[in-house]
Amino acid sequence: MYYRRLFPFDLFCRWLGYENVDKDGLFRREMSFTLDGDIYIRYLSFKNAKEMEKDMIKKNPEKIDIGAIYNIPAVDRMSVADGAFVPQEREFVIDIDLSDYNDVRTCCDGTPRRSPRRRLVAALPPPPLHVHS
């Protein structure tokens, strides 16, 4: 239901593909899905938002991982010689799950409040949108 009615496919695909910079950036970007039952599907690539929407509605992933932009689409990786499927661009990503620190936190009992930490995180500058490797 979420992917069919709420997910912003057009915006998401324009952002992932660097729409105004790289015309086939989305198609060359690797994506992976984690499905119900911890089924992992890697080396996915999509030509456009409609293609991605169709696949995501069909598969209903619990998790989406966004990979690098390669020299060729990820789905075509087996059609080239070993070593010819090479990443061209990738983003620097930090993934912090705050629940991983529950056993060492000394505050935040679940009561909604605006803590000094939240103000600090809100004051941090936004990450760069595009980083070349």
DAJOCOR-V946262 format. One record per backbone hydrogen bond with DSSP energy under -0.5 kcal/mol. CO is the residue of the C=O (numbers start at 1). NH is the residue of the N-H. Records with the same first field share a line. If there is no record, write none. Layout:
CO = NH + NH
//
This chain:
1 = 5
2 = 6 + 7
7 = 9
8 = 12
9 = 13
10 = 14
11 = 15
12 = 16
13 = 17
14 = 19
15 = 18
17 = 25
18 = 21 + 22
22 = 25
24 = 28
25 = 29
26 = 29 + 46
28 = 70
30 = 67
31 = 44
32 = 65
33 = 35 + 41
34 = 62 + 63
35 = 38 + 39
38 = 40
39 = 35 + 41
40 = 42
41 = 33
44 = 31
48 = 52
49 = 53
50 = 54
51 = 55
52 = 56
53 = 57
54 = 58
55 = 59
56 = 60
63 = 34
65 = 32 + 67
68 = 30 + 70
69 = 88 + 89
73 = 76
74 = 77
76 = 79
77 = 80
81 = 84
84 = 86
86 = 71
88 = 133
89 = 69
91 = 93
94 = 96
95 = 97
96 = 98
97 = 100
98 = 101
99 = 102
101 = 104 + 105
113 = 115
115 = 119
116 = 120
117 = 121
118 = 122
119 = 123
120 = 124
121 = 124
131 = 90
//
